[in-house]
């Protein structure tokens, strides 16, 4: 009746059964690199502004914001935002 709730303290796994391992979470390298590129672009805006003028700096700032927005759209795009709305009666 209560399957899974009762534990036998003397039970041992069968011979050759692999022991449970701790889960190693994958490092999101692509996201880390994208964030590093985004912040490097933001850091470069004053340098480009000083070297090439305010219009070039403004254009580079818009490019950095566009890059960040596209990455955010890519990360959040596959999420399922409807929740349980499909199952409402």
PDB file with one MODEL, atoms N, CA, C and O in Angstrom:
MODEL        1
ATOM      1  N   UNK A   1       0.813  -1.191   0.000  1.00  0.00           N
ATOM      2  CA  UNK A   1       0.000   0.000   0.000  1.00  0.00           C
ATOM      3  C   UNK A   1       0.859   1.259   0.000  1.00  0.00           C
ATOM      4  O   UNK A   1       0.559   2.223  -0.704  1.00  0.00           O
ATOM      5  N   UNK A   2       1.904   1.245   0.773  1.00  0.00           N
ATOM      6  CA  UNK A   2       2.785   2.404   0.861  1.00  0.00           C
ATOM      7  C   UNK A   2       4.113   2.082   0.171  1.00  0.00           C
ATOM      8  O   UNK A   2       5.163   2.030   0.811  1.00  0.00           O
ATOM      9  N   UNK A   3       4.046   1.872  -1.115  1.00  0.00           N
ATOM     10  CA  UNK A   3       5.239   1.500  -1.864  1.00  0.00           C
ATOM     11  C   UNK A   3       6.201   2.680  -1.881  1.00  0.00           C
ATOM     12  O   UNK A   3       5.817   3.805  -2.199  1.00  0.00           O
ATOM     13  N   UNK A   4       7.429   2.415  -1.543  1.00  0.00           N
ATOM     14  CA  UNK A   4       8.441   3.445  -1.550  1.00  0.00           C
ATOM     15  C   UNK A   4       8.581   4.186  -0.238  1.00  0.00           C
ATOM     16  O   UNK A   4       9.557   4.912  -0.050  1.00  0.00           O
ATOM     17  N   UNK A   5       7.647   4.029   0.667  1.00  0.00           N
ATOM     18  CA  UNK A   5       7.735   4.720   1.953  1.00  0.00           C
ATOM     19  C   UNK A   5       8.375   3.860   3.035  1.00  0.00           C
ATOM     20  O   UNK A   5       8.779   4.376   4.078  1.00  0.00           O
ATOM     21  N   UNK A   6       8.471   2.564   2.799  1.00  0.00           N
ATOM     22  CA  UNK A   6       9.026   1.646   3.779  1.00  0.00           C
ATOM     23  C   UNK A   6      10.447   1.307   3.356  1.00  0.00           C
ATOM     24  O   UNK A   6      10.685   0.938   2.206  1.00  0.00           O
ATOM     25  N   UNK A   7      11.384   1.431   4.275  1.00  0.00           N
ATOM     26  CA  UNK A   7      12.776   1.115   3.982  1.00  0.00           C
ATOM     27  C   UNK A   7      13.246   0.002   4.893  1.00  0.00           C
ATOM     28  O   UNK A   7      12.954  -0.012   6.089  1.00  0.00           O
ATOM     29  N   UNK A   8      13.974  -0.925   4.311  1.00  0.00           N
ATOM     30  CA  UNK A   8      14.565  -2.011   5.080  1.00  0.00           C
ATOM     31  C   UNK A   8      15.996  -1.612   5.416  1.00  0.00           C
ATOM     32  O   UNK A   8      16.805  -1.459   4.501  1.00  0.00           O
ATOM     33  N   UNK A   9      16.341  -1.439   6.681  1.00  0.00           N
ATOM     34  CA  UNK A   9      17.690  -0.986   7.020  1.00  0.00           C
ATOM     35  C   UNK A   9      18.774  -2.009   6.677  1.00  0.00           C
ATOM     36  O   UNK A   9      19.946  -1.644   6.585  1.00  0.00           O
ATOM     37  N   UNK A  10      18.413  -3.275   6.485  1.00  0.00           N
ATOM     38  CA  UNK A  10      19.407  -4.305   6.191  1.00  0.00           C
ATOM     39  C   UNK A  10      19.574  -4.544   4.697  1.00  0.00           C
ATOM     40  O   UNK A  10      20.403  -5.363   4.300  1.00  0.00           O
ATOM     41  N   UNK A  11      18.807  -3.848   3.856  1.00  0.00           N
ATOM     42  CA  UNK A  11      18.888  -4.064   2.412  1.00  0.00           C
ATOM     43  C   UNK A  11      20.186  -3.508   1.861  1.00  0.00           C
ATOM     44  O   UNK A  11      20.600  -2.405   2.217  1.00  0.00           O
ATOM     45  N   UNK A  12      20.818  -4.264   1.003  1.00  0.00           N
ATOM     46  CA  UNK A  12      22.044  -3.851   0.326  1.00  0.00           C
ATOM     47  C   UNK A  12      21.825  -3.972  -1.174  1.00  0.00           C
ATOM     48  O   UNK A  12      21.091  -4.859  -1.610  1.00  0.00           O
ATOM     49  N   UNK A  13      22.438  -3.108  -1.976  1.00  0.00           N
ATOM     50  CA  UNK A  13      22.289  -3.232  -3.421  1.00  0.00           C
ATOM     51  C   UNK A  13      22.969  -4.505  -3.919  1.00  0.00           C
ATOM     52  O   UNK A  13      23.902  -4.993  -3.282  1.00  0.00           O
ATOM     53  N   UNK A  14      22.517  -5.046  -5.044  1.00  0.00           N
ATOM     54  CA  UNK A  14      23.118  -6.267  -5.571  1.00  0.00           C
ATOM     55  C   UNK A  14      24.599  -6.071  -5.904  1.00  0.00           C
ATOM     56  O   UNK A  14      25.076  -4.949  -6.076  1.00  0.00           O
ATOM     57  N   UNK A  15      25.298  -7.183  -5.988  1.00  0.00           N
ATOM     58  CA  UNK A  15      26.730  -7.145  -6.313  1.00  0.00           C
ATOM     59  C   UNK A  15      26.936  -6.551  -7.701  1.00  0.00           C
ATOM     60  O   UNK A  15      26.242  -6.939  -8.641  1.00  0.00           O
ATOM     61  N   UNK A  16      27.859  -5.632  -7.849  1.00  0.00           N
ATOM     62  CA  UNK A  16      28.141  -5.014  -9.129  1.00  0.00           C
ATOM     63  C   UNK A  16      27.233  -3.842  -9.452  1.00  0.00           C
ATOM     64  O   UNK A  16      27.360  -3.235 -10.515  1.00  0.00           O
ATOM     65  N   UNK A  17      26.329  -3.519  -8.558  1.00  0.00           N
ATOM     66  CA  UNK A  17      25.430  -2.385  -8.765  1.00  0.00           C
ATOM     67  C   UNK A  17      26.233  -1.100  -8.577  1.00  0.00           C
ATOM     68  O   UNK A  17      26.910  -0.947  -7.560  1.00  0.00           O
ATOM     69  N   UNK A  18      26.170  -0.168  -9.541  1.00  0.00           N
ATOM     70  CA  UNK A  18      26.986   1.046  -9.378  1.00  0.00           C
ATOM     71  C   UNK A  18      26.486   1.904  -8.225  1.00  0.00           C
ATOM     72  O   UNK A  18      25.284   2.046  -8.001  1.00  0.00           O
ATOM     73  N   UNK A  19      27.435   2.466  -7.511  1.00  0.00           N
ATOM     74  CA  UNK A  19      27.051   3.317  -6.390  1.00  0.00           C
ATOM     75  C   UNK A  19      26.579   4.669  -6.922  1.00  0.00           C
ATOM     76  O   UNK A  19      27.081   5.147  -7.939  1.00  0.00           O
ATOM     77  N   UNK A  20      25.632   5.272  -6.247  1.00  0.00           N
ATOM     78  CA  UNK A  20      25.149   6.579  -6.718  1.00  0.00           C
ATOM     79  C   UNK A  20      26.254   7.617  -6.604  1.00  0.00           C
ATOM     80  O   UNK A  20      26.975   7.672  -5.608  1.00  0.00           O
ATOM     81  N   UNK A  21      26.373   8.438  -7.637  1.00  0.00           N
ATOM     82  CA  UNK A  21      27.395   9.478  -7.653  1.00  0.00           C
ATOM     83  C   UNK A  21      26.737  10.834  -7.456  1.00  0.00           C
ATOM     84  O   UNK A  21      25.544  11.017  -7.700  1.00  0.00           O
ATOM     85  N   UNK A  22      27.535  11.753  -7.017  1.00  0.00           N
ATOM     86  CA  UNK A  22      27.033  13.117  -6.908  1.00  0.00           C
ATOM     87  C   UNK A  22      26.928  13.699  -8.302  1.00  0.00           C
ATOM     88  O   UNK A  22      27.798  13.484  -9.146  1.00  0.00           O
ATOM     89  N   UNK A  23      25.885  14.417  -8.530  1.00  0.00           N
ATOM     90  CA  UNK A  23      25.671  15.005  -9.852  1.00  0.00           C
ATOM     91  C   UNK A  23      26.628  16.168 -10.062  1.00  0.00           C
ATOM     92  O   UNK A  23      26.753  17.053  -9.216  1.00  0.00           O
ATOM     93  N   UNK A  24      27.294  16.147 -11.198  1.00  0.00           N
ATOM     94  CA  UNK A  24      28.164  17.255 -11.570  1.00  0.00           C
ATOM     95  C   UNK A  24      27.389  18.130 -12.531  1.00  0.00           C
ATOM     96  O   UNK A  24      27.013  17.695 -13.619  1.00  0.00           O
ATOM     97  N   UNK A  25      27.152  19.360 -12.125  1.00  0.00           N
ATOM     98  CA  UNK A  25      26.393  20.282 -12.958  1.00  0.00           C
ATOM     99  C   UNK A  25      27.280  20.786 -14.080  1.00  0.00           C
ATOM    100  O   UNK A  25      28.435  21.149 -13.856  1.00  0.00           O
ATOM    101  N   UNK A  26      26.746  20.806 -15.269  1.00  0.00           N
ATOM    102  CA  UNK A  26      27.554  21.305 -16.382  1.00  0.00           C
ATOM    103  C   UNK A  26      27.752  22.823 -16.272  1.00  0.00           C
ATOM    104  O   UNK A  26      26.842  23.557 -15.887  1.00  0.00           O
ATOM    105  N   UNK A  27      28.931  23.258 -16.610  1.00  0.00           N
ATOM    106  CA  UNK A  27      29.235  24.685 -16.570  1.00  0.00           C
ATOM    107  C   UNK A  27      28.710  25.311 -17.862  1.00  0.00           C
ATOM    108  O   UNK A  27      29.063  24.846 -18.946  1.00  0.00           O
ATOM    109  N   UNK A  28      27.885  26.343 -17.781  1.00  0.00           N
ATOM    110  CA  UNK A  28      27.335  26.963 -18.991  1.00  0.00           C
ATOM    111  C   UNK A  28      28.362  27.891 -19.648  1.00  0.00           C
ATOM    112  O   UNK A  28      28.268  29.113 -19.535  1.00  0.00           O
ATOM    113  N   UNK A  29      29.334  27.301 -20.332  1.00  0.00           N
ATOM    114  CA  UNK A  29      30.422  28.082 -20.908  1.00  0.00           C
ATOM    115  C   UNK A  29      29.928  29.092 -21.923  1.00  0.00           C
ATOM    116  O   UNK A  29      30.427  30.216 -21.966  1.00  0.00           O
ATOM    117  N   UNK A  30      28.958  28.713 -22.742  1.00  0.00           N
ATOM    118  CA  UNK A  30      28.461  29.628 -23.778  1.00  0.00           C
ATOM    119  C   UNK A  30      27.862  30.883 -23.133  1.00  0.00           C
ATOM    120  O   UNK A  30      28.093  31.992 -23.614  1.00  0.00           O
ATOM    121  N   UNK A  31      27.110  30.720 -22.067  1.00  0.00           N
ATOM    122  CA  UNK A  31      26.512  31.873 -21.386  1.00  0.00           C
ATOM    123  C   UNK A  31      27.584  32.730 -20.719  1.00  0.00           C
ATOM    124  O   UNK A  31      27.489  33.957 -20.739  1.00  0.00           O
ATOM    125  N   UNK A  32      28.593  32.109 -20.136  1.00  0.00           N
ATOM    126  CA  UNK A  32      29.668  32.858 -19.488  1.00  0.00           C
ATOM    127  C   UNK A  32      30.441  33.674 -20.522  1.00  0.00           C
ATOM    128  O   UNK A  32      30.769  34.837 -20.284  1.00  0.00           O
ATOM    129  N   UNK A  33      30.732  33.060 -21.673  1.00  0.00           N
ATOM    130  CA  UNK A  33      31.456  33.775 -22.727  1.00  0.00           C
ATOM    131  C   UNK A  33      30.607  34.923 -23.275  1.00  0.00           C
ATOM    132  O   UNK A  33      31.123  36.012 -23.527  1.00  0.00           O
ATOM    133  N   UNK A  34      29.308  34.684 -23.459  1.00  0.00           N
ATOM    134  CA  UNK A  34      28.430  35.746 -23.970  1.00  0.00           C
ATOM    135  C   UNK A  34      28.371  36.917 -22.991  1.00  0.00           C
ATOM    136  O   UNK A  34      28.402  38.072 -23.415  1.00  0.00           O
ATOM    137  N   UNK A  35      28.287  36.642 -21.704  1.00  0.00           N
ATOM    138  CA  UNK A  35      28.290  37.719 -20.710  1.00  0.00           C
ATOM    139  C   UNK A  35      29.620  38.465 -20.700  1.00  0.00           C
ATOM    140  O   UNK A  35      29.650  39.686 -20.549  1.00  0.00           O
ATOM    141  N   UNK A  36      30.723  37.727 -20.861  1.00  0.00           N
ATOM    142  CA  UNK A  36      32.033  38.373 -20.902  1.00  0.00           C
ATOM    143  C   UNK A  36      32.144  39.284 -22.129  1.00  0.00           C
ATOM    144  O   UNK A  36      32.682  40.387 -22.037  1.00  0.00           O
ATOM    145  N   UNK A  37      31.639  38.824 -23.268  1.00  0.00           N
ATOM    146  CA  UNK A  37      31.670  39.654 -24.475  1.00  0.00           C
ATOM    147  C   UNK A  37      30.792  40.892 -24.296  1.00  0.00           C
ATOM    148  O   UNK A  37      31.177  41.995 -24.683  1.00  0.00           O
ATOM    149  N   UNK A  38      29.620  40.704 -23.713  1.00  0.00           N
ATOM    150  CA  UNK A  38      28.707  41.832 -23.499  1.00  0.00           C
ATOM    151  C   UNK A  38      29.343  42.895 -22.607  1.00  0.00           C
ATOM    152  O   UNK A  38      29.308  44.081 -22.934  1.00  0.00           O
ATOM    153  N   UNK A  39      29.921  42.477 -21.487  1.00  0.00           N
ATOM    154  CA  UNK A  39      30.529  43.455 -20.580  1.00  0.00           C
ATOM    155  C   UNK A  39      31.797  44.060 -21.165  1.00  0.00           C
ATOM    156  O   UNK A  39      32.113  45.216 -20.886  1.00  0.00           O
ATOM    157  N   UNK A  40      32.530  43.295 -21.974  1.00  0.00           N
ATOM    158  CA  UNK A  40      33.693  43.863 -22.651  1.00  0.00           C
ATOM    159  C   UNK A  40      33.253  44.923 -23.654  1.00  0.00           C
ATOM    160  O   UNK A  40      33.906  45.957 -23.795  1.00  0.00           O
ATOM    161  N   UNK A  41      32.154  44.672 -24.347  1.00  0.00           N
ATOM    162  CA  UNK A  41      31.634  45.676 -25.293  1.00  0.00           C
ATOM    163  C   UNK A  41      31.202  46.935 -24.553  1.00  0.00           C
ATOM    164  O   UNK A  41      31.460  48.047 -25.013  1.00  0.00           O
ATOM    165  N   UNK A  42      30.545  46.764 -23.409  1.00  0.00           N
ATOM    166  CA  UNK A  42      30.148  47.938 -22.626  1.00  0.00           C
ATOM    167  C   UNK A  42      31.367  48.699 -22.113  1.00  0.00           C
ATOM    168  O   UNK A  42      31.351  49.928 -22.045  1.00  0.00           O
ATOM    169  N   UNK A  43      32.414  47.976 -21.756  1.00  0.00           N
ATOM    170  CA  UNK A  43      33.627  48.612 -21.275  1.00  0.00           C
ATOM    171  C   UNK A  43      34.324  49.383 -22.397  1.00  0.00           C
ATOM    172  O   UNK A  43      34.972  50.399 -22.147  1.00  0.00           O
ATOM    173  N   UNK A  44      34.189  48.900 -23.631  1.00  0.00           N
ATOM    174  CA  UNK A  44      34.843  49.538 -24.770  1.00  0.00           C
ATOM    175  C   UNK A  44      34.108  50.773 -25.296  1.00  0.00           C
ATOM    176  O   UNK A  44      34.676  51.524 -26.090  1.00  0.00           O
ATOM    177  N   UNK A  45      32.891  50.999 -24.883  1.00  0.00           N
ATOM    178  CA  UNK A  45      32.128  52.137 -25.405  1.00  0.00           C
ATOM    179  C   UNK A  45      32.836  53.466 -25.155  1.00  0.00           C
ATOM    180  O   UNK A  45      32.953  54.250 -26.097  1.00  0.00           O
ATOM    181  N   UNK A  46      33.318  53.773 -23.942  1.00  0.00           N
ATOM    182  CA  UNK A  46      34.008  55.063 -23.768  1.00  0.00           C
ATOM    183  C   UNK A  46      35.306  55.155 -24.573  1.00  0.00           C
ATOM    184  O   UNK A  46      35.680  56.233 -25.034  1.00  0.00           O
ATOM    185  N   UNK A  47      35.987  54.023 -24.738  1.00  0.00           N
ATOM    186  CA  UNK A  47      37.225  54.028 -25.513  1.00  0.00           C
ATOM    187  C   UNK A  47      36.928  54.378 -26.967  1.00  0.00           C
ATOM    188  O   UNK A  47      37.619  55.208 -27.556  1.00  0.00           O
ATOM    189  N   UNK A  48      35.918  53.760 -27.544  1.00  0.00           N
ATOM    190  CA  UNK A  48      35.540  54.035 -28.925  1.00  0.00           C
ATOM    191  C   UNK A  48      34.986  55.453 -29.048  1.00  0.00           C
ATOM    192  O   UNK A  48      35.234  56.139 -30.040  1.00  0.00           O
ATOM    193  N   UNK A  49      34.248  55.879 -28.054  1.00  0.00           N
ATOM    194  CA  UNK A  49      33.721  57.244 -28.061  1.00  0.00           C
ATOM    195  C   UNK A  49      34.853  58.269 -28.091  1.00  0.00           C
ATOM    196  O   UNK A  49      34.791  59.251 -28.830  1.00  0.00           O
ATOM    197  N   UNK A  50      35.871  58.038 -27.294  1.00  0.00           N
ATOM    198  CA  UNK A  50      36.999  58.972 -27.242  1.00  0.00           C
ATOM    199  C   UNK A  50      37.846  58.894 -28.509  1.00  0.00           C
ATOM    200  O   UNK A  50      38.345  59.914 -28.984  1.00  0.00           O
ATOM    201  N   UNK A  51      38.011  57.693 -29.057  1.00  0.00           N
ATOM    202  CA  UNK A  51      38.888  57.521 -30.212  1.00  0.00           C
ATOM    203  C   UNK A  51      38.221  57.943 -31.524  1.00  0.00           C
ATOM    204  O   UNK A  51      38.875  58.544 -32.377  1.00  0.00           O
ATOM    205  N   UNK A  52      36.950  57.644 -31.698  1.00  0.00           N
ATOM    206  CA  UNK A  52      36.304  57.851 -32.997  1.00  0.00           C
ATOM    207  C   UNK A  52      35.165  58.867 -32.981  1.00  0.00           C
ATOM    208  O   UNK A  52      34.625  59.207 -34.034  1.00  0.00           O
ATOM    209  N   UNK A  53      34.804  59.344 -31.824  1.00  0.00           N
ATOM    210  CA  UNK A  53      33.758  60.340 -31.750  1.00  0.00           C
ATOM    211  C   UNK A  53      32.493  59.790 -31.119  1.00  0.00           C
ATOM    212  O   UNK A  53      32.334  58.578 -30.981  1.00  0.00           O
ATOM    213  N   UNK A  54      31.590  60.688 -30.735  1.00  0.00           N
ATOM    214  CA  UNK A  54      30.387  60.272 -30.013  1.00  0.00           C
ATOM    215  C   UNK A  54      29.425  59.436 -30.851  1.00  0.00           C
ATOM    216  O   UNK A  54      28.737  58.566 -30.316  1.00  0.00           O
ATOM    217  N   UNK A  55      29.368  59.686 -32.147  1.00  0.00           N
ATOM    218  CA  UNK A  55      28.445  58.906 -32.977  1.00  0.00           C
ATOM    219  C   UNK A  55      28.884  57.441 -33.049  1.00  0.00           C
ATOM    220  O   UNK A  55      28.052  56.536 -32.979  1.00  0.00           O
ATOM    221  N   UNK A  56      30.181  57.214 -33.188  1.00  0.00           N
ATOM    222  CA  UNK A  56      30.693  55.841 -33.213  1.00  0.00           C
ATOM    223  C   UNK A  56      30.484  55.159 -31.856  1.00  0.00           C
ATOM    224  O   UNK A  56      30.136  53.980 -31.795  1.00  0.00           O
ATOM    225  N   UNK A  57      30.698  55.906 -30.779  1.00  0.00           N
ATOM    226  CA  UNK A  57      30.474  55.339 -29.438  1.00  0.00           C
ATOM    227  C   UNK A  57      29.020  54.984 -29.222  1.00  0.00           C
ATOM    228  O   UNK A  57      28.700  53.942 -28.648  1.00  0.00           O
ATOM    229  N   UNK A  58      28.132  55.863 -29.690  1.00  0.00           N
ATOM    230  CA  UNK A  58      26.706  55.589 -29.556  1.00  0.00           C
ATOM    231  C   UNK A  58      26.306  54.373 -30.393  1.00  0.00           C
ATOM    232  O   UNK A  58      25.526  53.535 -29.940  1.00  0.00           O
ATOM    233  N   UNK A  59      26.830  54.280 -31.590  1.00  0.00           N
ATOM    234  CA  UNK A  59      26.542  53.116 -32.435  1.00  0.00           C
ATOM    235  C   UNK A  59      27.061  51.829 -31.818  1.00  0.00           C
ATOM    236  O   UNK A  59      26.401  50.791 -31.876  1.00  0.00           O
ATOM    237  N   UNK A  60      28.256  51.900 -31.224  1.00  0.00           N
ATOM    238  CA  UNK A  60      28.802  50.704 -30.566  1.00  0.00           C
ATOM    239  C   UNK A  60      27.986  50.339 -29.339  1.00  0.00           C
ATOM    240  O   UNK A  60      27.791  49.156 -29.061  1.00  0.00           O
ATOM    241  N   UNK A  61      27.507  51.324 -28.604  1.00  0.00           N
ATOM    242  CA  UNK A  61      26.634  51.063 -27.460  1.00  0.00           C
ATOM    243  C   UNK A  61      25.345  50.381 -27.911  1.00  0.00           C
ATOM    244  O   UNK A  61      24.884  49.431 -27.279  1.00  0.00           O
ATOM    245  N   UNK A  62      24.769  50.872 -29.007  1.00  0.00           N
ATOM    246  CA  UNK A  62      23.565  50.215 -29.538  1.00  0.00           C
ATOM    247  C   UNK A  62      23.860  48.784 -29.978  1.00  0.00           C
ATOM    248  O   UNK A  62      23.032  47.891 -29.800  1.00  0.00           O
ATOM    249  N   UNK A  63      25.033  48.572 -30.548  1.00  0.00           N
ATOM    250  CA  UNK A  63      25.424  47.211 -30.929  1.00  0.00           C
ATOM    251  C   UNK A  63      25.581  46.309 -29.724  1.00  0.00           C
ATOM    252  O   UNK A  63      25.185  45.144 -29.768  1.00  0.00           O
ATOM    253  N   UNK A  64      26.156  46.828 -28.640  1.00  0.00           N
ATOM    254  CA  UNK A  64      26.318  46.026 -27.420  1.00  0.00           C
ATOM    255  C   UNK A  64      24.957  45.677 -26.821  1.00  0.00           C
ATOM    256  O   UNK A  64      24.739  44.546 -26.388  1.00  0.00           O
ATOM    257  N   UNK A  65      24.051  46.641 -26.797  1.00  0.00           N
ATOM    258  CA  UNK A  65      22.713  46.376 -26.251  1.00  0.00           C
ATOM    259  C   UNK A  65      21.958  45.387 -27.137  1.00  0.00           C
ATOM    260  O   UNK A  65      21.230  44.531 -26.634  1.00  0.00           O
ATOM    261  N   UNK A  66      22.128  45.502 -28.444  1.00  0.00           N
ATOM    262  CA  UNK A  66      21.493  44.548 -29.359  1.00  0.00           C
ATOM    263  C   UNK A  66      22.048  43.147 -29.144  1.00  0.00           C
ATOM    264  O   UNK A  66      21.292  42.176 -29.115  1.00  0.00           O
ATOM    265  N   UNK A  67      23.371  43.036 -28.992  1.00  0.00           N
ATOM    266  CA  UNK A  67      23.987  41.737 -28.720  1.00  0.00           C
ATOM    267  C   UNK A  67      23.424  41.128 -27.439  1.00  0.00           C
ATOM    268  O   UNK A  67      23.080  39.946 -27.417  1.00  0.00           O
ATOM    269  N   UNK A  68      23.326  41.919 -26.375  1.00  0.00           N
ATOM    270  CA  UNK A  68      22.780  41.423 -25.113  1.00  0.00           C
ATOM    271  C   UNK A  68      21.322  41.019 -25.229  1.00  0.00           C
ATOM    272  O   UNK A  68      20.907  40.010 -24.659  1.00  0.00           O
ATOM    273  N   UNK A  69      20.535  41.808 -25.971  1.00  0.00           N
ATOM    274  CA  UNK A  69      19.115  41.484 -26.135  1.00  0.00           C
ATOM    275  C   UNK A  69      18.937  40.199 -26.936  1.00  0.00           C
ATOM    276  O   UNK A  69      18.064  39.389 -26.625  1.00  0.00           O
ATOM    277  N   UNK A  70      19.758  40.010 -27.960  1.00  0.00           N
ATOM    278  CA  UNK A  70      19.659  38.775 -28.745  1.00  0.00           C
ATOM    279  C   UNK A  70      20.051  37.556 -27.925  1.00  0.00           C
ATOM    280  O   UNK A  70      19.437  36.497 -28.056  1.00  0.00           O
ATOM    281  N   UNK A  71      21.068  37.696 -27.080  1.00  0.00           N
ATOM    282  CA  UNK A  71      21.451  36.576 -26.216  1.00  0.00           C
ATOM    283  C   UNK A  71      20.354  36.265 -25.205  1.00  0.00           C
ATOM    284  O   UNK A  71      20.059  35.100 -24.940  1.00  0.00           O
ATOM    285  N   UNK A  72      19.752  37.309 -24.643  1.00  0.00           N
ATOM    286  CA  UNK A  72      18.660  37.095 -23.694  1.00  0.00           C
ATOM    287  C   UNK A  72      17.470  36.424 -24.372  1.00  0.00           C
ATOM    288  O   UNK A  72      16.840  35.534 -23.801  1.00  0.00           O
ATOM    289  N   UNK A  73      17.170  36.857 -25.591  1.00  0.00           N
ATOM    290  CA  UNK A  73      16.088  36.226 -26.344  1.00  0.00           C
ATOM    291  C   UNK A  73      16.408  34.762 -26.636  1.00  0.00           C
ATOM    292  O   UNK A  73      15.521  33.910 -26.596  1.00  0.00           O
ATOM    293  N   UNK A  74      17.652  34.479 -26.923  1.00  0.00           N
ATOM    294  CA  UNK A  74      18.053  33.098 -27.199  1.00  0.00           C
ATOM    295  C   UNK A  74      17.940  32.229 -25.951  1.00  0.00           C
ATOM    296  O   UNK A  74      17.519  31.075 -26.038  1.00  0.00           O
ATOM    297  N   UNK A  75      18.315  32.773 -24.785  1.00  0.00           N
ATOM    298  CA  UNK A  75      18.257  31.996 -23.549  1.00  0.00           C
ATOM    299  C   UNK A  75      16.830  31.767 -23.084  1.00  0.00           C
ATOM    300  O   UNK A  75      16.503  30.695 -22.577  1.00  0.00           O
ATOM    301  N   UNK A  76      15.978  32.772 -23.255  1.00  0.00           N
ATOM    302  CA  UNK A  76      14.612  32.667 -22.740  1.00  0.00           C
ATOM    303  C   UNK A  76      13.629  32.138 -23.775  1.00  0.00           C
ATOM    304  O   UNK A  76      12.484  31.840 -23.434  1.00  0.00           O
ATOM    305  N   UNK A  77      14.044  32.015 -25.017  1.00  0.00           N
ATOM    306  CA  UNK A  77      13.157  31.567 -26.081  1.00  0.00           C
ATOM    307  C   UNK A  77      12.579  30.171 -25.878  1.00  0.00           C
ATOM    308  O   UNK A  77      11.375  29.991 -26.061  1.00  0.00           O
ATOM    309  N   UNK A  78      13.384  29.174 -25.507  1.00  0.00           N
ATOM    310  CA  UNK A  78      12.826  27.831 -25.382  1.00  0.00           C
ATOM    311  C   UNK A  78      12.014  27.586 -24.109  1.00  0.00           C
ATOM    312  O   UNK A  78      11.490  26.488 -23.923  1.00  0.00           O
ATOM    313  N   UNK A  79      11.900  28.573 -23.240  1.00  0.00           N
ATOM    314  CA  UNK A  79      11.127  28.379 -22.018  1.00  0.00           C
ATOM    315  C   UNK A  79       9.638  28.265 -22.347  1.00  0.00           C
ATOM    316  O   UNK A  79       9.152  28.849 -23.315  1.00  0.00           O
ATOM    317  N   UNK A  80       8.942  27.513 -21.534  1.00  0.00           N
ATOM    318  CA  UNK A  80       7.510  27.329 -21.725  1.00  0.00           C
ATOM    319  C   UNK A  80       6.787  28.271 -20.769  1.00  0.00           C
ATOM    320  O   UNK A  80       6.667  27.976 -19.580  1.00  0.00           O
ATOM    321  N   UNK A  81       6.305  29.397 -21.278  1.00  0.00           N
ATOM    322  CA  UNK A  81       5.746  30.444 -20.450  1.00  0.00           C
ATOM    323  C   UNK A  81       4.244  30.312 -20.227  1.00  0.00           C
ATOM    324  O   UNK A  81       3.690  31.052 -19.414  1.00  0.00           O
ATOM    325  N   UNK A  82       3.569  29.402 -20.914  1.00  0.00           N
ATOM    326  CA  UNK A  82       2.120  29.304 -20.765  1.00  0.00           C
ATOM    327  C   UNK A  82       1.705  28.601 -19.479  1.00  0.00           C
ATOM    328  O   UNK A  82       0.574  28.768 -19.023  1.00  0.00           O
ATOM    329  N   UNK A  83       2.587  27.832 -18.900  1.00  0.00           N
ATOM    330  CA  UNK A  83       2.274  27.161 -17.650  1.00  0.00           C
ATOM    331  C   UNK A  83       1.152  26.168 -17.816  1.00  0.00           C
ATOM    332  O   UNK A  83       1.158  25.373 -18.755  1.00  0.00           O
ATOM    333  N   UNK A  84       0.194  26.202 -16.921  1.00  0.00           N
ATOM    334  CA  UNK A  84      -0.932  25.271 -16.960  1.00  0.00           C
ATOM    335  C   UNK A  84      -2.140  25.852 -17.675  1.00  0.00           C
ATOM    336  O   UNK A  84      -3.247  25.335 -17.519  1.00  0.00           O
ATOM    337  N   UNK A  85      -1.964  26.905 -18.449  1.00  0.00           N
ATOM    338  CA  UNK A  85      -3.088  27.495 -19.159  1.00  0.00           C
ATOM    339  C   UNK A  85      -3.678  26.543 -20.195  1.00  0.00           C
ATOM    340  O   UNK A  85      -4.855  26.652 -20.538  1.00  0.00           O
ATOM    341  N   UNK A  86      -2.868  25.613 -20.694  1.00  0.00           N
ATOM    342  CA  UNK A  86      -3.370  24.634 -21.657  1.00  0.00           C
ATOM    343  C   UNK A  86      -4.346  23.653 -21.019  1.00  0.00           C
ATOM    344  O   UNK A  86      -5.160  23.048 -21.717  1.00  0.00           O
ATOM    345  N   UNK A  87      -4.271  23.490 -19.704  1.00  0.00           N
ATOM    346  CA  UNK A  87      -5.079  22.474 -19.024  1.00  0.00           C
ATOM    347  C   UNK A  87      -6.265  23.064 -18.284  1.00  0.00           C
ATOM    348  O   UNK A  87      -6.907  22.358 -17.506  1.00  0.00           O
ATOM    349  N   UNK A  88      -6.575  24.327 -18.498  1.00  0.00           N
ATOM    350  CA  UNK A  88      -7.731  24.907 -17.826  1.00  0.00           C
ATOM    351  C   UNK A  88      -9.017  24.411 -18.475  1.00  0.00           C
ATOM    352  O   UNK A  88      -9.083  24.213 -19.688  1.00  0.00           O
ATOM    353  N   UNK A  89     -10.015  24.218 -17.660  1.00  0.00           N
ATOM    354  CA  UNK A  89     -11.289  23.705 -18.172  1.00  0.00           C
ATOM    355  C   UNK A  89     -12.161  24.811 -18.723  1.00  0.00           C
ATOM    356  O   UNK A  89     -13.268  24.548 -19.192  1.00  0.00           O
TER     357      UNK A  89
ENDMDL
END
